[in-house]
Amino acid sequence: MNQYSLVIAVAKRARQISERAEDEGIKLIDKPVDMAVQDFVHERYRIIEPENIEEG
């Protein structure tokens, strides 16, 4: 896994957290990015990358 993949995954997860909170009318105390990072640190979410990536 590279840094780019990690940044993209955290950004996508943070967006999910933010959108869900907005839809449910929940006011977040922590920042969505911080919450997303913790999801990956505590292995609640994992990054799965394809094994064979063709570089062109």
N, C-alpha and C positions, 0 to 999 in steps of 0.2 A: 504494500500500500504506500502511496506517496502522499505528500502534503496536500497536493491539489485535491485528491480524492477525499481526504479528511475534511478540508474546508467546505467542499461542495456538500458532503453528507451532513455536516453540522448545520449548514445554512438551510438545507431542505428540511431537516428535522425541526429547526427553530421556526421555520415558516409554518409547519404543521401545528406546532404547539401554539403559536400565536393565533392562527386561524381558528383552531378549536376553541380556544379561550374566548375569542370574539364571538363565535357562533353561540356559545353557551352562556355568554354574558358574564364571564369570570374575569375579575381583575387580577392580573398576575403581580405578585410581589417581586419575584425574581425575573431577571431578563430571560427571554426565550433562548438566547444563545447560550447563556450559562446553564440553563436547564437541559439543552440539547447536548452540550459537552458532557454533563453529568450522566446522561443516558448512555453515551458511548463509554465513559469511564467505568460505569457500573455494569456494562455489558447488557443493558436492556435493549440496545440496538446494536447491530453489527454491520460492517461494510463488507459486502460480498462483491468481489471483482471477478470478471471473466478470466478464465485461466489462459486462454489463447487470444492475445490481442495482436492483430496484424498491424505493424507500423508501416506507414507509407511514406 
